[in-house]
Each structure stands twice: as C-alpha cells, then as structure tokens.
C-alpha cells in the first residue's frame, strides 16, 4: 500500500479524531466521536492503544494509516459494486 501523509510516530487521540476546541484546531484523520473510537478499539475494529503512562495513551501512526487505507479500499470496492 501507498504511504500517505502520516510519518511513523505516536498519535494521541485528539490527533486521530480531531479537536476543534484546540488553538489552533486539530484536523481529524478519522472524523468520529471519542466514544465511537473507544467502542471500535474495544470491538477490535481500531488499533489497540499503547499506555506510555497513567495519563498518556497513544496509537502507532502506521496502524492508524493502515486503518485509513483499509477504509478507503472498502469504500472504493463498495462504489464499484
């Protein structure tokens, strides 16, 4: 698969789902709610988090990119059908 915009790093939740209240606002990679994200993590549809400390949870950017790629491929497949 083709690499896109995300450099391999760790991403915090607000970098994945966006934060309009931040200054400056953070654009979403995956525009869903926080509760929808955590439900997807719990159900195994989204990547597992990594706890760096008691207050810091991150996700690997390559796993988030793989999720985006998978969603895009499924979207193209459904559009072609």
C-alpha positions in Angstrom: 0.0 0.0 0.0 1.0 3.6 -0.6 2.2 5.8 2.3 0.3 9.0 2.6 0.7 12.0 4.9 1.4 10.3 8.3 5.0 9.9 9.4 5.6 6.9 11.6 5.2 8.2 15.1 2.8 8.0 18.1 -0.6 9.8 17.9 -2.7 11.0 20.7 -6.5 10.6 20.5 -7.1 14.2 19.6 -4.7 13.9 16.7 -6.7 11.0 15.4 -10.3 12.2 15.9 -9.5 15.9 15.8 -10.1 18.7 18.3 -11.9 21.9 17.2 -11.5 23.5 20.6 -7.7 23.4 20.4 -5.8 26.5 19.5 -5.1 26.1 16.7 -7.8 23.5 15.9 -6.5 19.9 15.1 -8.0 18.4 11.9 -9.3 14.8 12.2 -7.6 11.9 10.5 -10.7 9.8 11.3 -13.7 12.1 11.9 -15.6 10.2 14.6 -16.6 10.9 18.2 -14.4 9.9 21.1 -17.0 7.3 22.3 -17.2 5.8 18.8 -13.4 5.5 18.7 -13.2 3.7 22.0 -16.0 1.4 21.1 -14.1 0.5 17.9 -11.0 -0.1 19.9 -12.9 -2.3 22.4 -14.5 -4.3 19.5 -11.2 -4.8 17.8 -12.0 -2.7 14.7 -9.5 0.0 15.5 -5.8 -0.3 16.6 -5.0 -1.1 20.2 -3.7 1.7 22.3 -0.3 1.9 24.0 -0.1 3.3 27.5 3.0 5.4 28.0 2.0 6.5 31.5 -1.2 6.6 33.6 -2.3 9.8 31.8 -0.8 9.2 28.3 -2.4 6.9 25.7 -1.1 6.7 22.2 -1.5 4.8 18.9 1.1 3.9 16.4 0.7 6.1 13.3 1.4 3.2 10.9 -1.5 1.3 12.4 -3.8 4.3 12.1 -2.7 4.8 8.5 -3.4 1.1 7.8 -6.9 1.6 9.2 -7.4 4.7 6.9 -6.1 2.7 3.9 -8.5 -0.2 4.7 -11.5 2.1 4.9 -10.6 3.7 1.6 -10.2 0.4 -0.1 -13.6 -0.8 1.2 -15.2 2.5 0.1 -13.8 2.0 -3.4 -14.9 -1.6 -3.6 -18.5 -0.6 -2.5 -18.5 2.3 -5.0 -17.6 -0.1 -7.8 -20.3 -2.6 -7.0 
